């Protein structure tokens, strides 16, 4: 069986300790202590869980176990600064970013302050005109929305950790500055009044991998307590902060930070809030996506909700996404949701128009033996370069950066790029080693943005390949080996009870991938081609288990012969009715 598995593309392997007595023993211990089948305990053992305490915390995440916000460096200074501004009736400005993380973090702070009677002025830059993060131009435009009010407090969300000169500019305008960010800091930090970033030196917060909206959420936890204790706001006027966790879940999943530890706790609770759809903008967006009548999963965020919100930022209209998540008007929310639907369609068209030419360039570089792929396409819309980079990472299993022209300054001297990476290869660290050829860059291990001079493109390409080649072994393993969590030798374990228990591992995503399974030498029964998708059944425990293989219909396949079925187990819905289903990833002839 191992030999046959190694022949699969792109390559699968069972966990190395499969079949060992301690795995079976741990599975039964889990089943004795929690209402789940032993198989779930075995899967968790393969993923590194070795104690019942770890299993409990993972399967049943609790908001009560979140760390105190005061453990985050800068929190006391940030709270004090906000309290002083509120007591002085000074204006509060919120500077966000144009991706889902930045939009949700902006909506989070704006909504919280509004509910306690404090109006704020929020601004999200236009990525096509201003680029990422805080800039002197974006700060000036933010202040212009308040009729050039001098003084007050500026709070950044999901940006600002590298804005050294921009903070100096804001301070000259009389502003106090609080930076909330999660991106990796550089050697010199801005001279802000307070910085909240769990990655900054000296921060004792126990989890450094929060999204930007996660950092903002811990700020409002601290603010809620401080406002009440100081008498600025009555306890009766304070909202239950759980209501904002839908925003936290949206931004955290969309930013592809690991769904482990504190992120898992936040997203798990946030999905409950999302599924309730009490935020009118969320309800309207779910209606557009066809998921208004069922619970919302992390994959719904990743593939349905987040792309639509992101489309507003990609096409230079982030205020539409912010309006969707901030408004209390059903009419405004539906208008925003429909606008996002239209923008997402435009985004897909832009992406499709560029995919083949960029894919061709990537393929040529792979044939040349390059470990890191660098593509320049002059007419590629800057709003889709990140998506195209991600698609080519999935296809070629190596880091990819795609550049397009940046005419923001009018001269065409610069190229603007977006990069994505594979698990285990820190793309931000690679860019740090290529800094001699880069004008500016930022991001995190899996996703970056950067600007280079056109004249430095070839030098950067060679440097990027050289740095990526040092990770060739990790890249090779990424392309050649994906793990199957369990092979069903005995189909008696493939039950509705197991599928139900498997849902306790939700939310799936970065750091907690959805389990993959194998049925070897299996007959696929009653195959049907439904608009290019393969519908079928598998006989399990005396009844027919339904299955679907998206884009896997093939009239030349012989279903009279058994195949190896690599699949995931899903809960699917049709007209609000859920059922268990096999979702095929690969069908491989035996």
ChimeraX attribute file (.defattr): number of C-alpha atoms within 10 A of each C-alpha:
attribute: neighborCount
match mode: 1-to-1
recipient: residues
	/A:1	8
	/A:2	9
	/A:3	8
	/A:4	14
	/A:5	17
	/A:6	15
	/A:7	11
	/A:8	19
	/A:9	13
	/A:10	12
	/A:11	16
	/A:12	21
	/A:13	19
	/A:14	20
	/A:15	15
	/A:16	9
	/A:17	11
	/A:18	17
	/A:19	10
	/A:20	9
	/A:21	9
	/A:22	13
	/A:23	21
	/A:24	16
	/A:25	14
	/A:26	23
	/A:27	20
	/A:28	19
	/A:29	16
	/A:30	23
	/A:31	17
	/A:32	12
	/A:33	11
	/A:34	15
	/A:35	10
	/A:36	19
	/A:37	21
	/A:38	21
	/A:39	22
	/A:40	21
	/A:41	25
	/A:42	25
	/A:43	20
	/A:44	21
	/A:45	22
	/A:46	17
	/A:47	12
	/A:48	9
	/A:49	16
	/A:50	14
	/A:51	12
	/A:52	15
	/A:53	9
	/A:54	12
	/A:55	18
	/A:56	13
	/A:57	13
	/A:58	19
	/A:59	16
	/A:60	11
	/A:61	20
	/A:62	15
	/A:63	12
	/A:64	7
	/A:65	10
	/A:66	15
	/A:67	14
	/A:68	12
	/A:69	19
	/A:70	16
	/A:71	14
	/A:72	25
	/A:73	21
	/A:74	21
	/A:75	22
	/A:76	18
	/A:77	15
	/A:78	23
	/A:79	22
	/A:80	14
	/A:81	17
	/A:82	23
	/A:83	17
	/A:84	12
	/A:85	17
	/A:86	17
	/A:87	9
	/A:88	10
	/A:89	11
	/A:90	15
	/A:91	19
	/A:92	22
	/A:93	24
	/A:94	22
	/A:95	27
	/A:96	30
	/A:97	28
	/A:98	31
	/A:99	26
	/A:100	31
	/A:101	30
	/A:102	30
	/A:103	34
	/A:104	33
	/A:105	34
	/A:106	30
	/A:107	24
	/A:108	27
	/A:109	23
	/A:110	21
	/A:111	19
	/A:112	22
	/A:113	15
	/A:114	13
	/A:115	13
	/A:116	16
	/A:117	12
	/A:118	14
	/A:119	15
	/A:120	18
	/A:121	15
	/A:122	23
	/A:123	24
	/A:124	29
	/A:125	26
	/A:126	21
	/A:127	21
	/A:128	18
	/A:129	14
	/A:130	17
	/A:131	20
	/A:132	22
	/A:133	24
	/A:134	26
	/A:135	20
	/A:136	16
	/A:137	12
	/A:138	21
	/A:139	22
	/A:140	14
	/A:141	16
	/A:142	21
	/A:143	21
	/A:144	11
	/A:145	13
	/A:146	14
	/A:147	9
	/A:148	12
	/A:149	13
	/A:150	13
	/A:151	18
	/A:152	20
	/A:153	25
	/A:154	28
	/A:155	25
	/A:156	29
	/A:157	33
	/A:158	31
	/A:159	23
	/A:160	30
	/A:161	28
	/A:162	22
	/A:163	20
	/A:164	16
	/A:165	14
	/A:166	18
	/A:167	27
	/A:168	16
	/A:169	16
	/A:170	21
	/A:171	18
	/A:172	11
	/A:173	17
	/A:174	13
	/A:175	22
	/A:176	21
	/A:177	26
	/A:178	27
	/A:179	28
	/A:180	30
	/A:181	28
	/A:182	27
	/A:183	25
	/A:184	19
	/A:185	20
	/A:186	12
	/A:187	8
	/A:188	10
	/A:189	15
	/A:190	20
	/A:191	16
	/A:192	21
	/A:193	18
	/A:194	22
	/A:195	25
	/A:196	27
	/A:197	29
	/A:198	27
	/A:199	20
	/A:200	22
	/A:201	11
	/A:202	9
	/A:203	16
	/A:204	14
	/A:205	16
	/A:206	14
	/A:207	15
	/A:208	18
	/A:209	21
	/A:210	25
	/A:211	29
	/A:212	32
	/A:213	32
	/A:214	29
	/A:215	24
	/A:216	28
	/A:217	24
	/A:218	19
	/A:219	21
	/A:220	20
	/A:221	15
	/A:222	17
	/A:223	22
	/A:224	21
	/A:225	14
	/A:226	18
	/A:227	20
	/A:228	15
	/A:229	12
	/A:230	10
	/A:231	9
	/A:232	13
	/A:233	16
	/A:234	13
	/A:235	13
	/A:236	7
	/A:237	11
	/A:238	16
	/A:239	13
	/A:240	10
	/A:241	12
	/A:242	15
	/A:243	18
	/A:244	23
	/A:245	23
	/A:246	28
	/A:247	28
	/A:248	30
	/A:249	31
	/A:250	27
	/A:251	27
	/A:252	30
	/A:253	27
	/A:254	24
	/A:255	22
	/A:256	16
	/A:257	20
	/A:258	20
	/A:259	25
	/A:260	20
	/A:261	17
	/A:262	22
	/A:263	23
	/A:264	25
	/A:265	22
	/A:266	25
	/A:267	29
	/A:268	26
	/A:269	21
	/A:270	24
	/A:271	24
	/A:272	18
	/A:273	21
	/A:274	26
	/A:275	19
	/A:276	17
	/A:277	21
	/A:278	12
	/A:279	21
	/A:280	20
	/A:281	27
	/A:282	23
	/A:283	22
	/A:284	23
	/A:285	26
	/A:286	23
	/A:287	15
	/A:288	18
	/A:289	16
	/A:290	12
	/A:291	20
	/A:292	18
	/A:293	17
	/A:294	18
	/A:295	16
	/A:296	20
	/A:297	18
	/A:298	23
	/A:299	17
	/A:300	17
	/A:301	22
	/A:302	18
	/A:303	12
	/A:304	17
	/A:305	24
	/A:306	20
	/A:307	23
	/A:308	28
	/A:309	33
	/A:310	25
	/A:311	29
	/A:312	29
	/A:313	27
	/A:314	25
	/A:315	20
	/A:316	20
	/A:317	20
	/A:318	27
	/A:319	19
	/A:320	22
	/A:321	27
	/A:322	29
	/A:323	19
	/A:324	28
	/A:325	26
	/A:326	23
	/A:327	17
	/A:328	13
	/A:329	13
	/A:330	15
	/A:331	13
	/A:332	18
	/A:333	25
	/A:334	20
	/A:335	17
	/A:336	25
	/A:337	28
	/A:338	18
	/A:339	19
	/A:340	26
	/A:341	21
	/A:342	14
	/A:343	22
	/A:344	20
	/A:345	14
	/A:346	14
	/A:347	23
	/A:348	14
	/A:349	11
	/A:350	17
	/A:351	19
	/A:352	13
	/A:353	13
	/A:354	17
	/A:355	18
	/A:356	11
	/A:357	13
	/A:358	20
	/A:359	18
	/A:360	12
	/A:361	15
	/A:362	25
	/A:363	17
	/A:364	12
	/A:365	16
	/A:366	15
	/A:367	8
	/A:368	9
	/A:369	12
	/A:370	21
	/A:371	24
	/A:372	27
	/A:373	27
	/A:374	25
	/A:375	21
	/A:376	19
	/A:377	16
	/A:378	12
	/A:379	10
	/A:380	20
	/A:381	20
	/A:382	23
	/A:383	21
	/A:384	22
	/A:385	29
	/A:386	22
	/A:387	19
	/A:388	24
	/A:389	29
	/A:390	23
	/A:391	16
	/A:392	23
	/A:393	22
	/A:394	17
	/A:395	13
	/A:396	19
	/A:397	22
	/A:398	27
	/A:399	29
	/A:400	30
	/A:401	30
	/A:402	29
	/A:403	29
	/A:404	21
	/A:405	20
	/A:406	24
	/A:407	14
	/A:408	15
	/A:409	10
	/A:410	8
	/A:411	8
	/A:412	12
	/A:413	14
	/A:414	22
	/A:415	23
	/A:416	24
	/A:417	24
	/A:418	26
	/A:419	27
	/A:420	30
	/A:421	26
	/A:422	22
	/A:423	17
	/A:424	13
	/A:425	21
	/A:426	18
	/A:427	25
	/A:428	23
	/A:429	14
	/A:430	20
	/A:431	26
	/A:432	14
	/A:433	13
	/A:434	19
	/A:435	16
	/A:436	13
	/A:437	20
	/A:438	16
	/A:439	13
	/A:440	12
	/A:441	19
	/A:442	23
	/A:443	19
	/A:444	18
	/A:445	21
	/A:446	20
	/A:447	23
	/A:448	19
	/A:449	23
	/A:450	20
	/A:451	21
	/A:452	22
	/A:453	16
	/A:454	18
	/A:455	12
	/A:456	15
	/A:457	19
	/A:458	12
	/A:459	12
	/A:460	21
	/A:461	18
	/A:462	16
	/A:463	20
	/A:464	26
	/A:465	20
	/A:466	17
	/A:467	19
	/A:468	23
	/A:469	17
	/A:470	13
	/A:471	17
	/A:472	16
	/A:473	10
	/A:474	17
	/A:475	23
	/A:476	13
	/A:477	13
	/A:478	20
	/A:479	19
	/A:480	16
	/A:481	15
	/A:482	16
	/A:483	14
	/A:484	19
	/A:485	21
	/A:486	20
	/A:487	16
	/A:488	12
	/A:489	10
	/A:490	10
	/A:491	12
	/A:492	10
	/A:493	16
	/A:494	15
	/A:495	15
	/A:496	13
	/A:497	12
	/A:498	16
	/A:499	19
	/A:500	16
	/A:501	17
	/A:502	20
	/A:503	15
	/A:504	16
	/A:505	19
	/A:506	21
	/A:507	24
	/A:508	21
	/A:509	19
	/A:510	15
	/A:511	14
	/A:512	15
	/A:513	13
	/A:514	19
	/A:515	16
	/A:516	20
	/A:517	21
	/A:518	22
	/A:519	19
	/A:520	21
	/A:521	14
	/A:522	18
	/A:523	17
	/A:524	21
	/A:525	18
	/A:526	11
	/A:527	16
	/A:528	16
	/A:529	15
	/A:530	13
	/A:531	9
	/A:532	14
	/A:533	15
	/A:534	19
	/A:535	22
	/A:536	19
	/A:537	19
	/A:538	18
	/A:539	14
	/A:540	15
	/A:541	13
	/A:542	7
	/A:543	9
	/A:544	12
	/A:545	19
	/A:546	18
	/A:547	23
	/A:548	21
	/A:549	20
	/A:550	15
	/A:551	13
	/A:552	16
	/A:553	18
	/A:554	13
	/A:555	10
	/A:556	6
	/A:557	10
	/A:558	11
	/A:559	15
	/A:560	9
	/A:561	12
	/A:562	17
	/A:563	19
	/A:564	20
	/A:565	24
	/A:566	21
	/A:567	22
	/A:568	18
	/A:569	21
	/A:570	18
	/A:571	14
	/A:572	14
	/A:573	15
	/A:574	9
	/A:575	9
	/A:576	12
	/A:577	10
	/A:578	12
	/A:579	14
	/A:580	17
	/A:581	20
	/A:582	23
	/A:583	22
	/A:584	22
	/A:585	17
	/A:586	17
	/A:587	20
	/A:588	17
	/A:589	17
	/A:590	12
